[in-house]
């Protein structure tokens, strides 16, 4: 599904949705029980329903500048064997939706992975004649060097399989550039470190014509973590570091004009971070 589009100065950001659903996110954020979610009234109706079930999304974000077409994170992907049954052997229209938004896969020149978890690298590759091949053959795939080296030697919750079918094939094809967590992709787009969810996790800052936006990656999974930065995400590799990152990022961007675009936020997906007493909220 083709989702929202935002303009940041001369930069266009488009959301391509693979999966959007209500429920299921409590396993990602165990502290976020339905009772606690119902207490955060500003989450309703966009980010939770009246029963306290959280809404979430898996989507890619395409950043288009004057001379770059960058896909940030590539969702789960089709035809892949995953530990999560709902993500196994998907058959979605993601590539058709990407093309409908004006971005056929051969037109993409950069694929940027905030980190290498299963739901961020799936469309790095596609199944062709029984073999995993790069989905975006004209693109350079940018992956964090710390992140890549970590997952080559650590297998957590099926990460070895993810590396085998969605990361190593593009590396072996010579399309990967290993970068640092503060790497600048182009004048308008750069990474900023946001560790904790994974060892080399980074977020994406877009700056153009005096306007800014932040693509979060997974330093938070749901806006409820703005109200409760101390609520950890189950997949975090270093929960204390992830909590510290949330505090640092929230303090940096609260009450600023920066548009916050959540990598797993349901529609409307983006808003402005506001201080709310001792915590924060998302103003959409």
Protein Blocks (a to p, Z undefined) as FASTA:
>chain_A
ZZddddehjaccddddfbdceehjlmmmmmlcfklmmmmmmlpmklocfkopacdddddd
ddddfkbccdehjbjoghiacfblklgopacfklmmmmmnopafklpcbdcdfblcfklm
mmmpcceehiacdfblmbccdddfklmmmmmmcceehllmmmmmmmmmmmmnopaccddf
kbcfbfkbccdddehjbmkbccddddeehiacddebjmbfbfklmmmmmlccfklmblml
mmmmmmmmmmmmgoiabdcddfkbccehiacdddehjbccddZZ
